[in-house]
């Protein structure tokens, strides 16, 4: 076994980096989310502005343009907006599921008593808003929209927390991130179960066979990303034809993504010990057939495989989701003509109450219940911070728009979107104000 590199060398940093497999991905994730919130906000404001401008008809009409393909008797045609919502958003849910699995295996959620706090808070943050909404909309035209008030927008919440920087403890960021991830998974399950259509069992069986094939590919050691992408696309089309909302494909495949490493640090060091920086001699120069160049290729593969597939996928996919998919979704869906006459509409009020009141009440009530039943809360995460975080969770923007498109008919969708906007603005302003005040009071006490 080769000796470990000496501390003074550049190579000494690699072992140091490897012990930060939990903290570095989390910090990286939070940084991207913070910047993504600003990008998302820009495209949201742009969409609302264009929808209320002289170009509104052209802007809103372009998203309804049909686009698709035909394969034999099968036709896959839908509007650009639907391709974004059903296709690209599958990648978003895939990323959410991958992050959830990493948290369950490597992160805070691997400790049952710690996980109980975030999971319970997320359940309360879904159940209470839905109950309040149903209470206000029972027997009315918007009753089916109860699922729209259940989800928290991860990017905007993390972006708001980023404004507070070091004023708040890291435990609050981890708590809110874990809560939002569980929340998103819950929301997509609601979409799959509550807003699906009649099941086509043959397509569902085809999707199940596809999932078995993916599992077998991983079991036998296939690591070709294009093959997995092809299998994932095939499964998506099968699920889409089955009557279940196709975005559930992303959740299932994300939870199937391995979190274990193929190459250990010890094996990597042994392989690196064989590497020669500059191949000696001129034999077969340029052919790539020398033993030294083969060792370099082996080292390249080994270095890549010291990261688990879940971590590699997250690193590769997260910036595209944060800076392209989510802003594009907001640009296509956030455009709503604003009317003061809609402020008192029953659906608008129900959505606002569900988010602005139901979210913090549900999160705090279920957090208290979890603590009573044995869950563990970090000591620095006091109740004032939890109240601020609970209010911020009322920002339900992206997922709320996503579910609203499925839950409401065209006569109610604008009222629902207005309620989502107002609740998100109120929750952001109230939550940040409270957290600024709490951290300022703590600073004075110190």
N, C-alpha and C positions, 0 to 999 in steps of 0.2 A: 504494500500500500504506500503511495507517495506521501511524503511529508506535507503537512499543511503549509501554505505559503507564509512567509514571515510577515509580521505585522507592518513593517515599514514599506512593503511593496504595494503596488496598485492592486495586485490580485487579492490582497488581504480584505478588500472591500466585499468580494463576492460572498464569502461565508457570512459576513455581517449582514448583507442584504437578505440572505435566505432566511434569517430568523425573524424577519419582519413581514412574513407572508400574510399576516392578519392586518397589521396597521397600515402598511403601504397601499394595498388595494383600496382600503376604506378611505384613506386620505385622498387618493387619486379619484375615487368615485365621487366624493363630496365636492372636490374642486370642479370637476366637469359639470356636476349638477348645478353648482352655483352660477357658473357662466351660462349654462344652458337656459336657466331661468330668465336671464336678461334677453337672450335671443328669442325665447318663446314669447316673452312680453312684447317685444318689438313686433313680431309677426301677428300677434293678437290685436294690438292697437292698429296695425296696418289693415287687417281684415275688417275690423269694426269701422274704421274710417272709410274704406272703399265701399263697404256695404251701405253707408249713409252719404254717399257722394253722387254726383251726376253719372258716374260710371258704374253704379251699383248693379244695374241689370246685366251688363256685360261681364262684370266680375263674378257675380253669383251664377251666371249662366255657363261660364266656362267649366265649372266643376261638375256640371250635369252632362257634359259631353260623353256619349257612349264610347267605350273602348274595349276591345277584346279580341277573341279568336274563335275559330270553329275547327273542331277535329272530328271529321265524320259527321255523325248525327248529334254530337255533343257541342253545345254552344256555351262559351264563357264570355259573356258580354255584360258589362255594368258601367256605371258612370265613373269618371275619374275620381270623384269624391269617395265612391264605394271601394274602388281599388286601394285608395289610401287607407280608408278605415278598416277594410277587411284584410288587405294584403300586407301593407307596410306595418300596420299596427300589430300584426302577428310577430314581427321582429321585436317590437317593444315588449310584448308579453313574454317572448322567449328570453329576453334579457332579464326581465323581472324574475322569471322562474329560475334562471341560472344564479342570480344574486341571492334568491331565497335559499336555494340548495347550498350555496357556499356558506351562508349564515347558519344553516342547520348543521352543517358538517364541521365548519372551521370557525365560525364567528360566534357572536353573542348567543344566538339561538341554540347552540349545541348544549348549553346548560339548561336543563328543563325548568328550573326555578327562575332563571333569568328570562328565558323565552316566554314563560307564562305571563309575565308583565306586559310585554309588547303584544302578544297574541290576544290576550284578554282585552287590552285597550283597543286593538283593531276590531275585535268582535263587537265591543260596545259602540265603537264609532261607526259600525255598519248597521247594527240592529236598531239603535235608538233613533237615528235620523229616518230610517225607513218606516218605523212605527209612527213617528210624528207626522211624516208625510201622508201615510195612509189614514191617519186620524183626521187630517185636514181635507183629504181628497176622497174619502170613502163615498162610493156611489156616484162620483163625478167623472167627467170625461177624462181627466188626467190621472185616474187611479192607477193605471198600469205603469206609471213613471216612477214608482217607488225605488227602483234600482238606481236611478240617476243620482240620488243623494247619498250614496253609500261610500264612494271612493274619495281618497285624498290624492292631490296632485303632488307627486314626489319632487319634481323639479322646482316648482314654485315654493314649496315648504322649505326645502334645503336652501334655495336661493335666499329666502327671507332670513333663515338662521345664519347664512353667510354674512349678512349685513351686520350681525352682532359680533362676528369674529371671536376673539378670545374672551368676550364678556360672559359667555355662557359655557358651561362645562361640556366636554365632549360626550358625556353620557346622555345629554339631552339630544344631541344630533343622532347618536346611535339608536336611542329609543324611538325618535321620530322616523328615522330611516327604516328600522325594522317594522314599525307600525304601518308605514306607507306601503312597504313591500307586501306584507300580509294582506293589507287592505286591497291592493291591486289584484292579488290572486283571488281573493273573495269576490271582487267585482266581476272578474272574467268568468268565474264559476256561475255567478248570477246570470251573466249574459248567456252562457251556454245552456243553462237549465231553464231560466225564466223567459228568455226571449228567442228560443230556438223554434224550429218549425216541425212539422210531422217528419218522423224519422224514416229515412230510406235505409233499410237494414243491409242491403247488398253493399252500398257505399261505406257504411259503418264497418262492415266486416273487412272490406278492402283496406280501410284506414288502420284497423287493428292488426291486420297482416303486415302492413307497412311498418308499424311500430315494433312488431316482433322481429322483422328483418333488421331494423336499426339496432335493436338490442343484440341480435346475433352478430352483427358486424362489429360492434364494440367488444363482444365477448371473445371473438376470434382474433382481435387485434388489428382490425382495419383502421387506419388513421388518415385516410385520404379525405380531406375536407370536401372536395367536389362531389364525391359519392354520397356523403351525408347530406349535402345541400340538395342533390337530385332526389334523394329519398324523402327529405323534408317537404319539397315542393309537391311530390306525388301524394304524400299523406295529406297535405293541405287541400289539394283538389278533391280528394276522396271525402274528407271531413266536410268540405264546402257543399258537396252533393248529398251528404247524409242528413242534413236538416239541423245539425248542431252548428253553432257559429264557428267559422273556420279559425278564428283567433285562438281557440282553445288548443289548437295544434302547437302553437308556440309555448304554451304552459307545459304541456305534456313532454315535448321534446326538451325543454329547458330543465325540467326535473329529472330527465333521463341522462343529462350530460354528466360525465364522470368528474369527480372532484379529486380523484387520486392521481398522483404523478406516476408516470411510467419509468422515469429515470431518477434514481436517488442522487443526492449530493455526492456520496461516496463513489458511486459508479461514474458520475460526471468527472470527478477528479482523476480517476483511473484512465478515462478516455482522453482527457486533456493532456495527461502525461505523455501520451503517444504522439501528440501533435508537433510537427516541425513547421516553424513559421515560413521558411523558404525552402521549397523542394530542392534537394541537392542533385547536381548532374543535369545533363541535357537529354537523357534518354526519354523518349515518349513525351517530350515537352509539348504542351498544348493539348495533349490527348486526354488529360484528366485521369490517366490510368496508373499513375505512380502511387506507390503505397502511401506516401506522405499526403497526397491530395485526397486519397480515400479516407485517410485519418481525419483530414480537415472536414470532409463531408460528414463523417461519423460524429465529430465534435459538434458540428452545427446542429445535427438532429438531436444529439444528447442535450445540448443547451436548451433547445426549444422544448424538449419533452420533460425538462425539470419543472416546467410549469404545468399544472393540471389543465385539461381541456377547458374546464369551466372558467379558469382564470384567463387563459389565452383568448377565449371567445369574448369574455367581458372586456378585455383590453382592446381587442380589435373592433368590436361592435358598438361599444358604448358611445364613442364620439359621433358615429354616424347616426345613432338613434337620437342623441341629445341635440345635435346641431342640424340634422336634416329631417329625420322622420317626424319628430315632435313638432318642430316649427311648421313643416308642411301640413301636418294634420290640423294645427291651429289655424293656419292661413285658409285652409279649405272649409273649416267648420265653424270658426268663430265669427264669421261675417253675419251679423244680424241687424236688420233695420231697427233702430231704437225709437220707441214711442213712449212719451210720458203717460199715455193712456193705459199702457200695459203694467204700470207699477203696482196697481191694486188688483191685478188679475189673480184669480185663486191659485193657478199653477205657479205663478211667479212667487207669491207669498209662501206657498207650501215648500217650494224648493229652497227659498231663502231661510225659512225657519228650520228646515231639515239640516242644512249645513251650519248656519250661524249659531243655532241653539242645540240641535241634536248632537252634532259632532262633539263639542266639549263636554256636554252632559254625559253622553255615552262613554267617552274615553275615561273621564274621571270616575264615574260610577263603577265601571268594570275594573279599572285599576285598583280602586279601593277594595273591591271584592276579591281580586286576585291576591292582594297583600294579606287580606284576612285569611285566605286559604293557604298561605305559605309561600307566595311568590317573593322574590328578592328585588329590592329597589336600591340602586347605588345611593350612598349617603348624601352625596352632593346634589342629587336630583330631588329637590324639595317640592312641596305641593304648589308653590307659587310658579315655579318653572313649568310644572306639569299643566297648570291652568293655561299659561301662555302657549305651550305647545298644543294643548287641546283646542284652543281657539284657532291657531294657525291651521290645524287639520281641517278646518272648515273651507279651506281652499281646495275645491274639488274639480278644478277647471277641466283638465284634459279628459280624464275618465268620465266625468259627468257629461261632457259633450258627446263622448263616444256612445254612452248608454242612452242618452237622450235621443240620438238619431234612430235608435232601435225601438225605444219605448213610446215615443210620442208621434202622433200623426202630424201632418203639415200644418194643421190649424192651431196646434199648441206648441210647436217646437220653438218659435220665437219667444214665447212667454217663458218657457223653461230655460232657454239660454240667457234671457235677461235675469232671471232669478239666480242662475249660476254666476254670472258676472258680478251682480250686486253682493252676493254672499261671499265670493272670493275677495272682492275689494274690502268689504267690511272685516272679514276674518284676518286678512293680511294687516290692515291698519290697526285693528284692536289687539291682535296678538303681538305684533312688534312693539306697540306702545306699552303694553303691559310688561313685556320682557325687558325693554329698555329701562322702564321704571324699577323693576325688581333688581336688575343687575346694578343700576345706579345706587339704589339703597344699600345693596350689599357692599359696594365699593366704599361708600361713606362709612359703613360700620367697621370696615377694616382700617 
